[in-house]
Amino acid sequence: MSAMFTDEQVMIRDMAQKFAVEQLLPHSEKWDQESHFPVDVIKRTAELGFAGIYVKDDVGGSGLTRTDAALIFEQLSYGDVSTAAFISIHNMASWMIDTFGSEEQRLAWVPRLTSMELIASYCLTEPGAGSDAASLKTKAVKDGDDYVITGTKQFISGAGTSDVYVLMARTSDDGAKGVSAFIIEKGTPGLSFGANERKMGWKSQPTAQVILDGVRVPAANRIGEEGHGFRFAMAGLDGGRLNIAACALGGAQLALDKAVAYAKERMQFGKALAEFQSMQFKLADMETELQAARVMLYEAAGRLDGKTPDATRWCAMAKRFVTDTAFKVANDALQVHGGYGYLADYGVERIVRDLRVHQILEGTNEIMRVIISRDMLKG
């Protein structure tokens, strides 16, 4: 698809690809097996400008587009889906402070995030608030020059390791308009973390509860005005959905490449699997479906960059279609490998496990259908 991109974008893509193949892919199996969070390797991406991809350059960001970001995350996830996805989350937190924070907050926090002196987590989901994020219960009560925050966040990537937590909490009972955004530092009294969740996939990053028991946060750490937090969170979702789709795409591409290589090598009934027409048709369908997903992803990214009125619909369509397609392609790649696909040694079962959650993250694919149909039927 190089014809779709500028020379600069091709250079960015190739740089991300080189990093993924050299720094991520050789270690992905071990990281998965040991549930190892490769913070040292993650921090090396800052040297490439990947810690503040769409952050302004005056605070160390790269000032790139959402299309550029999709190119980067597609390539990084070819090396390791789970690690690439965490880098996307860090970028979301950096972007939120850069976009909606005060000048003082931008200067105090963002340069340290874009250099990955600090790494960040994003805290919205709660035990009882998933798809209905506006129903969150974590409370932030004003007390002089501080807020006292109490509640629990669920499924937080990087919890316990990250240095900074961009967190949504309720400052009034006014539904979505009662949610505000805060910057909370690790080590703040009252802030603790649950045990690392035992997960199906995404094992190279910790996922745990973030528990707040009377955590005192300076009012200076509130991002924007009171009651604007939910709007900030929603503003980041279109781009987040493209990132998670791009990560699914990269993982599925690796699975397809493995399937093609295996079909050429594996002998059955006196000839290679690739010589059977049924296998040729399966591989052809996998390639066609994955390329269709790729076209939809970059079309949606272009619309988001262009701020077209239908950008949100396209981001939802891309997230739904790409993540469903990527999971199917990865699962088909496992089937191509037969029994060997079920073994960890071949690396395909890990991709299947990692990609399954992409149909849930950043809004479930059922919620994507709600967004799409609502936009189609409005007016």
CORRARA-V266881 format. One record per residue. N is the residue number from 1. RES is the residue in one small letter. OMEGA is omega in whole degrees, -180 to 180 (NA if undefined). Layout:
BEGIN
n={N N}
res={RES RES}
omega={OMEGA OMEGA}
END
This chain:
BEGIN
n={1 2 3 4 5 6 7 8 9 10 11 12 13 14 15 16 17 18 19 20 21 22 23 24 25 26 27 28 29 30 31 32 33 34 35 36 37 38 39 40 41 42 43 44 45 46 47 48 49 50 51 52 53 54 55 56 57 58 59 60 61 62 63 64 65 66 67 68 69 70 71 72 73 74 75 76 77 78 79 80 81 82 83 84 85 86 87 88 89 90 91 92 93 94 95 96 97 98 99 100 101 102 103 104 105 106 107 108 109 110 111 112 113 114 115 116 117 118 119 120 121 122 123 124 125 126 127 128 129 130 131 132 133 134 135 136 137 138 139 140 141 142 143 144 145 146 147 148 149 150 151 152 153 154 155 156 157 158 159 160 161 162 163 164 165 166 167 168 169 170 171 172 173 174 175 176 177 178 179 180 181 182 183 184 185 186 187 188 189 190 191 192 193 194 195 196 197 198 199 200 201 202 203 204 205 206 207 208 209 210 211 212 213 214 215 216 217 218 219 220 221 222 223 224 225 226 227 228 229 230 231 232 233 234 235 236 237 238 239 240 241 242 243 244 245 246 247 248 249 250 251 252 253 254 255 256 257 258 259 260 261 262 263 264 265 266 267 268 269 270 271 272 273 274 275 276 277 278 279 280 281 282 283 284 285 286 287 288 289 290 291 292 293 294 295 296 297 298 299 300 301 302 303 304 305 306 307 308 309 310 311 312 313 314 315 316 317 318 319 320 321 322 323 324 325 326 327 328 329 330 331 332 333 334 335 336 337 338 339 340 341 342 343 344 345 346 347 348 349 350 351 352 353 354 355 356 357 358 359 360 361 362 363 364 365 366 367 368 369 370 371 372 373 374 375 376 377 378 379}
res={m s a m f t d e q v m i r d m a q k f a v e q l l p h s e k w d q e s h f p v d v i k r t a e l g f a g i y v k d d v g g s g l t r t d a a l i f e q l s y g d v s t a a f i s i h n m a s w m i d t f g s e e q r l a w v p r l t s m e l i a s y c l t e p g a g s d a a s l k t k a v k d g d d y v i t g t k q f i s g a g t s d v y v l m a r t s d d g a k g v s a f i i e k g t p g l s f g a n e r k m g w k s q p t a q v i l d g v r v p a a n r i g e e g h g f r f a m a g l d g g r l n i a a c a l g g a q l a l d k a v a y a k e r m q f g k a l a e f q s m q f k l a d m e t e l q a a r v m l y e a a g r l d g k t p d a t r w c a m a k r f v t d t a f k v a n d a l q v h g g y g y l a d y g v e r i v r d l r v h q i l e g t n e i m r v i i s r d m l k g}
omega={-176 -179 -179 -169 177 177 179 179 177 178 178 179 -178 178 178 180 -180 179 -178 -176 -176 -171 -175 -172 -178 -174 -170 -179 -179 179 179 -177 -176 -175 -177 178 -171 -176 -179 180 178 -177 178 179 178 179 179 -178 -174 178 177 -169 -179 173 -178 -172 -180 177 174 180 -180 178 -178 -177 176 174 176 -179 179 177 -179 -175 175 -178 180 -178 172 177 177 -176 -175 -179 178 -179 178 179 175 180 177 179 179 180 179 -179 -177 178 -180 -174 -172 -179 175 178 179 179 180 -176 -178 -171 -167 178 179 176 -179 175 -175 163 174 170 -169 172 -177 -170 177 -174 177 179 -179 -177 179 178 178 -173 -178 -180 -177 -173 -179 -173 174 -176 -179 179 -177 180 -178 166 175 -171 180 179 -178 174 -173 175 -176 179 180 -177 180 178 -179 -179 -173 179 174 -164 177 179 -176 177 173 -179 -174 175 -179 -179 180 -177 178 -176 -177 172 -178 -180 171 -179 176 -180 -179 179 178 -172 176 177 177 -178 174 -169 174 -178 -179 -174 180 171 179 175 -176 173 168 -172 -178 -178 -178 -179 -178 -177 178 177 177 179 173 180 179 -178 172 176 -178 -172 -178 177 177 -179 -179 -179 -179 -172 -180 179 178 179 176 180 -177 174 179 178 177 -178 -180 178 179 178 177 179 179 178 177 -179 179 -180 -179 -179 178 -173 -172 -179 174 180 174 177 -179 177 -177 179 178 -177 179 178 177 -180 179 179 179 179 179 178 -179 -178 -179 177 176 177 180 179 -180 180 -175 171 179 179 178 179 178 177 -180 179 179 -177 -178 -175 -179 178 -178 178 177 178 -179 -180 -179 -174 -176 -177 176 -178 -179 179 179 -180 179 179 176 178 175 180 178 -179 -178 -179 -180 178 -179 -180 -179 -175 -176 172 -177 -179 176 180 178 180 -178 -174 -177 -176 -180 175 -179 -175 175 -174 180 179 171 176 176 179 176 -179 -178 -176 179 179 178 -171 -177 176 NA}
END
